[in-house]
Amino acid sequence: MSAQPKTFQELINGDTPVLVDFFATWCGPCKMMQPILEDTSRQLGDRIKIVKVDVDRNPLAASTFQVRGVPTLILFHKGKVLWRESGVVPAHQLVKVIESQLMVNA
C-alpha cells in the first residue's frame, strides 16, 4: 500500500493524472461543476484523481497556477499541465478531453 501524498505538489507530480478544480464557495458556476465532476469521476474511475482547491482558502495555489477566474480546471500528469480551461465544462467534453490527454501522454 502506498503512502498518501502529503502535499499538493506531491499529488500533481504523481503517476496518476490529477484534475484540479479551482473553485470558490460563493461561485454559482463552480456549484454547477460539482455534479459534472462526480459524473466524470464515475466514468473515469481510478484512471484519474479529482481534487478541489478553494481559491479563497488556498490563494498561493491559485496564484502559482495563475488562476484568474473560477471555476478553472487544470489537468496535471507527472507535474506537467496537460490542459486547462476556465468556466463550466460539460461532462461529455471533460471526459473526452481527459481521455485524449491520457492516450497522448500514456
PyMOL commands that set and color helices and strands:
alter all, ss='L'
color gray80, all
select helices_A, chain A and resi 8-12+28-47+59-64+91-104
alter helices_A, ss='H'
color red, helices_A
select strands_A, chain A and resi 18-23+49-54+72-77+80-86
alter strands_A, ss='S'
color yellow, strands_A
deselect
rebuild
show_as cartoon
